[in-house]
Amino acid sequence: MDPFTVIVMLAVHLVGSGSLMFLVWRLMPDAPGLGRWWVASCLFGVAYLGRLFAGLQSVDLRGIAGDGLMLLAVLLFSDGLREFMGRGALRWRLTAVLWAAMVGAEAAAAWLGGTPARHVALNLIIGAMYAVVTASITFEIRRQPVPLRAPLRLLAAMLGGLSALTLLRAESIAAHGMAVVFHGSLTQIFYIYASLAAVVVALTLLWMLFLRLNGQLAELATRDALTGVLNRNGLDEAVNRHFARRDAPPLTVLLLDVDHFKHINDAFGHDTGDAVLKAVASTLTAQLRAGDFVARIGGEEFLVGCASAQHDVALALAQRLNKAVAQLQVKTAGGAGTVACTVSVGVSDRCGSSVDWQRGALQADQALYQAKAAGRNGVRPFVAPLAA
């Protein structure tokens, strides 16, 4: 395979993959990492094409500039992965410093050792960068949602192979000179693998993005848009998931209502009312233990599922929630003052199954009514009416 065909084949794959990601990015401009990924892929392809015009063995500024595009592409690709995995992309200034240092190192190698040294330095740097990215992905896999782990493993495997081949290529050039840059079995394997990787990596990145989007849509379907706690759909899933466990402890229903919420809306406006609901939801969430959950089931009504075999634990949690909300000072929409609020809480008996859960919700509602009738800002456990 002649050098021209090798470079054109790889460049077409890279630019084609970048163009596909660009089209998706146009529809999803806020997708984490995608903006950097399509630029990186296109830069890599353009850099390979630039070699045809600069000369395959050029060590002048044109050759160094083309290699600089490759190094920048790998940096952007790595930054995109960091952003996607929630680690945050590097600041542009730091990226620029790293890029300048790598270009400087390659230029120094080219000045000292000519064309072979330039290719050795380039492959060593890129191979090491791929190795770092592979290690980073492997380390992050356990932090990511389960659906994302399979594509991340595939991505790590592809990049790990690319790192190994690139480093072997650097060693081969150092040992045999420019004769092996575009000829020999290792070179054939390298370019075939690189072309395959350009397509597989691009499709894997898009696979990851769509999995992330699907997860976000599922989250929206089960979360209250204003407060971020569970909505009724999410509550049903949480209850079913809890009782599906073999060792599931009983659940106690805590029903909470923000006292005089209509007065807050009328006196301070609906924006302030929304701020109060957000603050209450955040406070409730912060007080929960592992296994507990909270949902917004009405305008100013919240439901907490307390997982415990002891009824006293649920009552203690209800008291903590009541006191924590009473300490809130929520800023008004205009920022001129603060608003205090309280909650009334009704507590059910323990529920040992999803069937009991419906009964418990009714009990908590009755207890909540009693708490409000008693003057609000209090906790009332359900008490069964005496038989006639």
N, C-alpha and C positions, 0 to 999 in steps of 0.2 A: 504494500500500500504506500503510495507516494505521499510526501509531506503535505502537499496541497489538499489532497482528498481527505487526509486525516483531520486537518484543521477545519476545513469547510464542514465536514460531517459533525464534528463536535460543536462548532459554532452554531450551526443550524439547530441542533438539539437544544442548546442553551438559550438562544434567542427565542425559539419556538416555545419553550417552557416558560420563559419570562413573559412572553406575550400572552399566553394563556392565563398566567397569574395576574397580569395587568388587567385583562378583561374582567376577571372576578373582582379585583380590587376596585374597579370602577363602580361595581354594584355594592361592594362592601368596603367603603373607604376607611371605616373605623376598625376593620379586622386586625387584631394584634399581630404584628410581624409581617403582614402581607405586603405592605408598602416597601419595606426593605428587601423582601425576598425577590420581588419581580425586578427591582433595580439591580440587585446583585446578579441575577441570572443573565440579564441583558448585558451588563458590564462585562461579565466573563466571556460571553459570546463575541462582543465587540473587540475585546482584548485579543482573542484568538485570531479574528479577522485582521486586526491591526498588524499581526505578525507577518501576514502576507505582503503588506505594503511596506513595512519597515525592513523586511528581510529576516529570514528565519534565524540567522546567527548574528544579528545586529547587536552591538553593544553601545550604540550611540543613544542619544536622548529619546529617540522614537522607540527603540526597543525597551528601554527602562520604563518609559511612560506606559507602554502596553502591559508590562509586568506589574506596574503600579496599579493599573485597573483591576488586574486579577486579585492582588492583595486587598484592595478596597472592597472588591466583591465578596471575598471570604469574610472580611470584617462585618460588612452589612448583613450577610447571611447569619453570622453568629449573633449579631445584635437583634435580628428579627426573632431568632429562637429564644433569646433571653426575654424579649418582650412578650412573646406568646406564652411562655411558661411562668409569667408573672414575676420575673426577676428584675424587670426594668432594663431598657436598652442603655448602653453607655452614652454618656453625654457626648455631643458632637465634638467638643474640644478634645476630650480624651481619645475619641476615635481618630481624630486628625493627628494627634501626637503619636499614637501607635502606628498609624499608617506611615507617617513620615519616618519613624524609626526603622520600620521594615524596609521601606524603599531605600533609605540611606544605607542599610546593611547590605542590600543587594547591589547597590551602585558601588559600594566600596569593594565588594567581592569581584565585580566585573572589572573595576579599575586595576585591582591587584592581580587577578588571575585570568582575565579575558572572558571569552564566551563560555567555556566549560564551567568556570567558577560562577558565572552569572546564573546558569541553569541549575547548578548544584544548590546555590543559595536559595533560589526561588522555590525549588522543590522541597528543600528542608523546611523553609518557613511555612509554606502552605501545608505540607504534611503534618508539621507540628500543630498548626492551627486546627486542622481537621481532628487531630487526636484530642486536643483540648475540648473541642465542641462535642466529640463523641463521649468523653468522660463526663462532661456537664450534663448531657442528655441522660446518660446512664444513672447519674446521681439523682436527677430530678424525677425519674420515672415514678417512684413510689409516692411523690408528692402530688402527682397529677391524678385526675379522675380515672376510674378503671377503664372506660371506653377509649381513652387516649393512650393507654399504655402499649397496646399492640402496634399502632403506627409509630410511636416513639421508639420502640424496640427495632422496628424495621429501619427507621431513619438512622439509628445508632449503628446498626449492622452495615448499612450502605456506606456511611461516612467512615466507619472504622476500616472497611476494606479499601476505601479511597485513600485514607491516611497511610495504610501499610504499603499500598502500591506506589504512592507518591514518594515515600521515604526510600523504598527500594530503588525507585528511579533515580533519586539523588545519589545513592551509593553506586549505582551502575554507571552514571555519568562521571562520577569522581574517579572510578576505576578504569573506564574505557574511553572516556572523552566523548566528543560530539558524534562519533560514529553510531552511538546507540540512542541518540535523541529521537530519531524518527525511523529507526530500523531495529530489527531484532524481535524475538518472541516476547520479551517483557514489554517492549513498546506497544506491540500489537495488543497484548492483554490489557495494558493500561488504557489505551484509547477506546477499546471496545467497552471496558468496564466504565470508563468515564462517560461515554455516550449513553450507556444504559442507566447510569446513576443520575444523569441530568434529567431523564424522563421520570424515573422511579421516585426520585427525591421531590420533584415538582408535584407529582400526583399525590405523594404521601403528605406533603404540606397542605394541599387542598383538602385531602381526606381529614386531616387534623382540624382544619378550620371549620369544615362542615359538621364534624362531631362536636366541636365547641359551640357552634351556632345552635345545633340541635339541643344540646344541654341547656343553653340559655333560654331557648323557647320552652323547654320543659319546666325550667325554673319559673318563667313568667306565668305558666299555667297553674302553678301551685303556690305562688307567692302574691301577697297583697301589694299592689303597685305603690301605694303610699308609704306603708310602714316597713315593708320587706319581710314581715312575719308570714306565716302560712295563711292561705285563704281557705275557704271551705273544701276545695278539692285537695289541697295539701293536707288539711286536717284529716280527711278521710284516709288518705294514703298513710299518714303517720300512725293513725290508730290501727289500721289493718296490718301495717308492717310490725307494729309493736306486738300485737296479739298473735302474729304468725310465728314468733319466736317460741321455742320450747320452754325456755326458762323465764318467760315474760312475767314480771311482777304485776300485781294489780295496778290499775290506774285510778286516780281520783280526779274528778272534774272540778276545776276552779273556774267559776264564771265571774268576770270582772266588768264593771260598768263605770265609766268616767262620770263622776257626779256633776250635775248641773252643766253638762257640756253645751246644751243649747244656749245657756246664758253666756258662756265663753264666746261662742260664735257670734251671738247678737251684740255683745259688748265690744269685742276686739276684732271681729272679722273672721272669715273662713280661713284665711291664710294662717292666722294665729291658731285657730282650731286645728288645722292640719299639723302645725308645729307641735301642739300639745299631744296629738295622737302619735306622732313620730317619737317624741320624748318618752311617752308612756310605754310604747312598744319596745324601745331600746332598753328602758329600765327593767321591764319584765324579762327580756331576753338575758340581760346581764345577771339576773338573780337565779336563773334556772340551773339545775344540776344536770349531769349526764343522764340521758334517757328522758328528760322532761321536754316538752314542746309547747309553743304558744302560737295561737292563731287569732286573727281578727275576723269575727263572724258577723259583725254588724257595724253600724256607723261608729259608735263609741264603745262597743262591746268586744271584749277579748276573752278567749278561752285558753286555759292552761291545763295541760295533761301532766299530772304529777305521778311519776312511776315509783311506787314504794309499797311494800307489804304492810307498812305501819301507817294507820290513819293519822297518828299524831304528827308524822312528818309532813303530810299535806297541810294540816292546820298551821304548822310552824311556817311553811312556805307561804301560805296565804297571808299570815301576819307580816312576814318580811316584805312581801310585795306591796301590801297596804302602806307600810311605813316608808318604803323606798319611794313610792309615787308621791306621798305627802311631802317629801323633802324637795321635790322638783321646783325649780324656778325657771319657767320657760319664757324666753324673750318674745315680746310682741312683734308683729310683722314689721312695724315701723322702727323697732329697736329702742323705743322711748321708755319702755318699762318691762316688767316681768309679770307672768301669770302663774299662780299656784293652782294645783288641782289635787283632787283626791279620788279614790276609787272605793266602791262597795264590792265586797267579794262574797259569793256563795260557794259553799264547799259540799260536794256530794259524798255519799258513801263510796267504799272501794268497789271497783268494777273489775271482774275477773275475766270478762270476755267482751267481744264486740257487741253482743246482744245486751249485756249489762251496761255497756257504754251509753246506749240510748236512754236507758233508765237513769243512769247517772247524770246525763245532761239535763233531764227534767228535774231531778232532785236539786242540782246546782241552781237551776233557774228559780225554783221555789225558795231556796235559801237566799238567793240574791234579792228577791222581792222582799223578804223579811228584813234583810240588812238595810235596804233603802227605806222601808217603812219605819225602821227604828232610828232614822236620822241620818243615814248614809255614813261614809267614811268608816266602815267597820267590816268585820268578818263574821259570817254566820254559817255554822255547819248545818247540814240538813237534819231535821228532826222529824221522824215519822209521826203523823197524827195519831193520837190515842184512839183505840177502837171504841166505838160507842157501847 
